[in-house]
Amino acid sequence: MRTWTVLVPLTALGAGLLFATSASTAQGTDLRADRRLQLTELISRERADVQRTEREAAELRATVAETADRVAAADSRVQRATAPRELEIAAGLVPVSGPAVTVSLDDAPRRRGRPTTGDPDDLVVHQQDVQSVVNALWAGGAEAMTLMGQRVVSTSAVRCVGNTVVLHGRVYSPPFVVTALGDPAALRDALDEEPGVALFREYVDRFGLGYDVRTSASQTLPAYDGPLELPSVARRPLP
């Protein structure tokens, strides 16, 4: 009994010290919420740093291209070195302009009077829907293309995560906008002939998904500004 008489006050005193230390550190705030806030701030700061670096890299590439063009006009050696301009255009490394068709795909809004569906997937845009539009536009003779304002090149891969699209490491929410340069009539015909697009339009009519096609007389698509290296492929040693 005498031991308990000593331990109880000591335990209470220790607990009181812990509470006082925690209260002093928190200063009236939730310590766990503080950590979550710090993590959110860190992510936002790192994202801002990446965006600033991308802008600086784009400015440097533009400066290099402008300087090379200016020097090439007076130096035949530089002109020969920069001659493969057509390859840069084909690879999407320079901005291009011309008549264009823009396609917008969007999830179905919740509205009364719409047919109900037991599958929520019927109401959202999927990866195959975006890919059907992209493939149709290439088949229709598109000379260049962007998805969500990013230039689509031969190494681009469209991926869906939930109801978002991931392209070149960036995540986008609907509506998903695809713009293609080329003959507008041919591009529209290719969209009408693509089975995947036709299936999506059936869901547009039934469930109210968004599908909009517009033509512009002239539009400028930006250059591709991502990495040019292909991912390495592991190979097994030869026997």
C-alpha positions as CSV (number, residue, x, y, z in Angstrom):
1,M,0.0,0.0,0.0
2,R,2.9,2.3,0.8
3,T,4.3,1.7,-2.7
4,W,1.0,2.7,-4.4
5,T,0.9,5.8,-2.2
6,V,4.3,6.9,-3.7
7,L,3.7,5.8,-7.3
8,V,0.3,7.4,-7.9
9,P,1.5,11.0,-7.2
10,L,4.6,10.4,-9.3
11,T,2.6,9.0,-12.2
12,A,0.2,12.0,-12.0
13,L,3.1,14.4,-11.9
14,G,4.8,12.7,-15.0
15,A,1.5,12.8,-16.9
16,G,1.1,16.5,-16.0
17,L,4.5,17.3,-17.3
18,L,3.9,15.5,-20.6
19,F,0.6,17.4,-21.1
20,A,2.2,20.7,-20.3
21,T,5.1,20.0,-22.7
22,S,2.7,19.0,-25.5
23,A,0.5,22.0,-24.9
24,S,3.5,24.3,-24.9
25,T,4.8,22.8,-28.1
26,A,1.5,22.9,-29.9
27,Q,0.6,26.4,-28.7
28,G,-3.1,25.6,-29.0
29,T,-2.8,23.8,-32.4
30,D,-3.1,20.2,-33.5
31,L,0.4,18.8,-33.8
32,R,-0.7,16.1,-36.3
33,A,-2.5,18.6,-38.4
34,D,0.6,20.8,-38.4
35,R,2.6,17.9,-39.9
36,R,0.0,17.4,-42.6
37,L,0.1,21.1,-43.4
38,Q,3.9,21.0,-43.6
39,L,3.8,18.1,-46.0
40,T,1.2,19.8,-48.2
41,E,3.4,23.0,-48.2
42,L,6.4,20.9,-49.2
43,I,4.6,19.2,-52.1
44,S,3.3,22.6,-53.3
45,R,6.8,24.1,-53.0
46,E,8.4,21.2,-54.9
47,R,5.8,21.4,-57.6
48,A,6.4,25.2,-58.0
49,D,10.2,24.5,-58.3
50,V,9.6,21.9,-61.1
51,Q,7.3,24.3,-63.0
52,R,9.9,27.1,-62.7
53,T,12.7,24.8,-63.9
54,E,10.6,23.7,-66.9
55,R,10.0,27.3,-67.8
56,E,13.7,28.1,-67.5
57,A,14.6,25.1,-69.7
58,A,12.0,26.1,-72.3
59,E,13.4,29.6,-72.4
60,L,17.0,28.3,-72.8
61,R,16.0,26.0,-75.6
62,A,14.3,28.9,-77.4
63,T,17.4,31.1,-76.9
64,V,19.6,28.3,-78.3
65,A,17.4,27.8,-81.3
66,E,17.2,31.6,-82.0
67,T,21.0,32.0,-81.7
68,A,21.6,29.0,-84.0
69,D,19.3,30.4,-86.7
70,R,21.0,33.8,-86.5
71,V,24.5,32.4,-86.7
72,A,23.5,29.9,-89.4
73,A,22.6,32.7,-91.7
74,A,26.2,33.9,-91.8
75,D,28.1,30.6,-91.2
76,S,27.7,27.7,-93.6
77,R,29.2,25.3,-91.1
78,V,26.5,26.1,-88.6
79,Q,23.9,26.0,-91.4
80,R,24.9,22.5,-92.3
81,A,24.9,21.4,-88.6
82,T,21.3,22.8,-88.1
83,A,20.0,21.6,-91.5
84,P,17.8,18.7,-90.1
85,R,15.1,21.2,-89.2
86,E,12.5,18.9,-90.9
87,L,13.4,16.2,-88.4
88,E,12.8,18.5,-85.5
89,I,9.4,19.4,-86.9
90,A,8.5,15.7,-87.3
91,A,9.7,15.0,-83.8
92,G,7.6,17.8,-82.4
93,L,10.5,19.8,-81.1
94,V,9.4,23.1,-82.6
95,P,6.0,25.0,-82.5
96,V,3.7,24.6,-85.5
97,S,0.7,26.5,-86.7
98,G,-2.2,25.8,-89.1
99,P,-5.9,24.9,-89.3
100,A,-6.9,22.6,-86.5
101,V,-9.7,20.5,-85.0
102,T,-10.2,20.5,-81.2
103,V,-12.1,17.7,-79.5
104,S,-13.3,17.9,-75.9
105,L,-14.4,14.9,-73.8
106,D,-16.1,15.3,-70.4
107,D,-17.7,13.3,-67.7
108,A,-21.5,13.3,-67.5
109,P,-22.9,15.9,-65.0
110,R,-25.5,14.7,-62.5
111,R,-28.9,15.9,-63.7
112,R,-32.5,14.8,-63.1
113,G,-34.3,13.1,-65.9
114,R,-31.1,11.3,-67.2
115,P,-31.3,7.5,-67.5
116,T,-29.9,5.8,-64.5
117,T,-27.1,3.3,-64.7
118,G,-25.9,0.7,-62.3
119,D,-22.3,1.2,-63.3
120,P,-20.7,4.6,-62.4
121,D,-18.0,3.9,-65.1
122,D,-20.7,4.6,-67.7
123,L,-20.6,8.3,-66.6
124,V,-16.9,9.0,-67.0
125,V,-14.4,9.3,-69.8
126,H,-12.0,6.4,-70.0
127,Q,-8.5,5.9,-71.4
128,Q,-9.8,4.1,-74.4
129,D,-12.1,7.0,-75.2
130,V,-9.2,9.5,-75.3
131,Q,-7.0,7.0,-77.2
132,S,-9.8,6.5,-79.8
133,V,-9.9,10.3,-80.5
134,V,-6.1,10.5,-80.7
135,N,-5.8,7.5,-83.0
136,A,-8.7,8.8,-85.2
137,L,-7.0,12.2,-85.6
138,W,-3.6,10.6,-86.5
139,A,-5.5,8.3,-89.0
140,G,-7.1,11.4,-90.5
141,G,-3.7,12.9,-91.4
142,A,-3.0,15.0,-88.3
143,E,0.4,16.8,-88.7
144,A,0.8,17.6,-85.0
145,M,-1.3,17.1,-81.9
146,T,-1.6,18.2,-78.3
147,L,-3.5,16.7,-75.3
148,M,-4.3,19.2,-72.5
149,G,-1.9,21.7,-74.2
150,Q,1.0,19.2,-74.2
151,R,2.6,18.2,-77.5
152,V,2.0,14.5,-78.3
153,V,5.1,12.8,-79.8
154,S,6.0,9.3,-80.8
155,T,7.0,8.4,-77.2
156,S,3.9,9.8,-75.6
157,A,1.7,7.4,-73.6
158,V,-1.8,8.3,-72.4
159,R,-2.7,6.7,-69.1
160,C,-5.8,7.0,-67.0
161,V,-5.7,6.9,-63.2
162,G,-9.3,6.9,-61.9
163,N,-11.0,9.7,-63.8
164,T,-7.8,11.6,-64.5
165,V,-5.3,11.4,-67.4
166,V,-1.5,11.2,-66.9
167,L,0.7,12.5,-69.7
168,H,4.4,13.0,-69.5
169,G,4.2,12.8,-65.7
170,R,1.4,15.4,-65.3
171,V,-2.1,14.7,-64.1
172,Y,-5.2,16.3,-65.7
173,S,-8.8,16.2,-64.8
174,P,-11.7,16.3,-67.3
175,P,-12.6,17.8,-69.7
176,F,-9.9,16.3,-71.8
177,V,-9.0,18.4,-74.8
178,V,-7.2,17.1,-77.9
179,T,-6.2,19.5,-80.7
180,A,-4.8,18.3,-84.0
181,L,-3.4,20.3,-87.0
182,G,-4.4,19.2,-90.4
183,D,-7.2,19.3,-93.0
184,P,-10.3,19.9,-90.8
185,A,-12.6,18.0,-93.2
186,A,-10.4,14.9,-93.2
187,L,-9.9,15.0,-89.4
188,R,-13.7,15.2,-88.8
189,D,-14.3,12.4,-91.2
190,A,-11.8,10.2,-89.4
191,L,-13.5,10.9,-86.1
192,D,-16.9,9.9,-87.6
193,E,-15.4,6.7,-88.9
194,E,-13.6,5.6,-85.7
195,P,-15.6,2.8,-83.9
196,G,-14.3,3.8,-80.5
197,V,-15.5,7.4,-81.0
198,A,-18.9,6.1,-82.3
199,L,-19.3,4.0,-79.1
200,F,-18.4,7.0,-76.9
201,R,-21.0,9.1,-78.8
202,E,-23.7,6.5,-78.0
203,Y,-22.9,7.1,-74.3
204,V,-23.0,10.8,-74.9
205,D,-26.6,10.5,-76.2
206,R,-27.7,8.1,-73.5
207,F,-25.9,9.3,-70.3
208,G,-25.0,12.9,-71.2
209,L,-21.2,12.7,-71.4
210,G,-19.6,15.7,-73.0
211,Y,-18.4,15.5,-76.6
212,D,-17.6,18.7,-78.6
213,V,-15.7,19.1,-81.9
214,R,-14.6,22.6,-83.1
215,T,-12.6,23.8,-86.1
216,S,-10.3,26.8,-86.1
217,A,-8.8,28.5,-89.1
218,S,-5.4,28.8,-87.4
219,Q,-3.9,27.6,-84.2
220,T,-0.4,27.3,-82.8
221,L,0.7,24.1,-81.0
222,P,3.7,24.3,-78.6
223,A,6.9,22.3,-79.0
224,Y,7.4,19.2,-76.9
225,D,9.5,20.2,-73.9
226,G,10.0,16.8,-72.1
227,P,12.9,14.4,-72.0
228,L,14.1,12.9,-75.3
229,E,15.7,9.8,-73.9
230,L,13.9,6.5,-74.4
231,P,13.5,4.3,-71.3
232,S,16.2,1.7,-71.0
233,V,15.2,-1.9,-71.6
234,A,16.8,-4.6,-69.5
235,R,18.2,-7.4,-71.7
236,R,19.1,-10.9,-70.6
237,P,22.7,-12.0,-71.3
238,L,23.2,-14.1,-74.4
239,P,23.9,-17.8,-73.7
